[in-house]
Amino acid sequence: MNRTSLVIFLAANMAATVGCSSKNYVKSQTTPLINKTNELDDLTAKNSKDIKDVDARVQSGLAAVNAKTADVEQKAQTAGQNASQAQQVADAANARVGVLTNTVANLDNYHAVAETSVKFGFNKDVLTPKSKEALNTLAGSIAATKGYIIALEGGTDSVGSADYNYDLSQRRANSVIQYLASKYNVPAHKIYVIGLGKDKPVEDNKTSSGRADNRRVDVRLMTNTLGDSTPAAAPATTGTNPSSM
């Protein structure tokens, strides 16, 4: 190998060595940067996904809160309406109670227009056909009577406890109220009820016929208007004639 060839060989060798060294250096410097960039890209993607998930949960939570708020507001509005209606009913009831209280306080100013007694079977609070006939006769005078009230006194015989008989006499009076209200549209505030139980017998409870007479509701159509105070002729006392209460 001559000198020229040797020089060319060494030069080529040196160039190759320098090239490889440069590439390796560049690679060693850039590889960590590339890896770090990839890590940052992955982290950014993860953060973006987490942000979207949090946003979705927040939106879902806000929707649920809004729905509950609307539901609470609707319930509050409904409760307010119900309270208002209840107050109106209470006011109307108080007005009727006031009228009835004044009426009861002035019962001495009332006189009977018509009256009857309806009887019940032993331990029963159901109107019999004859009892309904008696009430129909009395109710025929209602339309022509101004300023009227209807006074009811419910009674029982002496069989059973006092508390049970008070309740039974009240139920019997309620049967009369329901009949007059449903068939003749008599308003409740026009009816004055007393459940006497066995406290005011009209006959001796020692006999079966006496006990039968005591199982009754006395009904009086009364008015405070001026006029003939003589009660109208009452129909005969009606009802069943069972053997006992």
Secondary structure, 3 states (H helix, E strand, C coil): CCHHHHHHHHHHHHHHHHHHHHHHHHHHHHHHHHHHHHHHHHHHHHHHHHHHHHHHHHHHHHHHHHHHHHHHHHHHHHHHHHHHHHHHHHHHHHHHHHHHHHHHHCHHHCEEEEEEEEECCCCCCCCCHHHHHHHHHHHCCCCCCCCEEEEEEEECCCCCCHHHHHHHHHHHHHHHHHHHHHHHCCCHHHEEEEEEECCCCCCCCCCHHHHHHHCEEEEEEEECCCCCCCCCCCCCCECCCCCCC
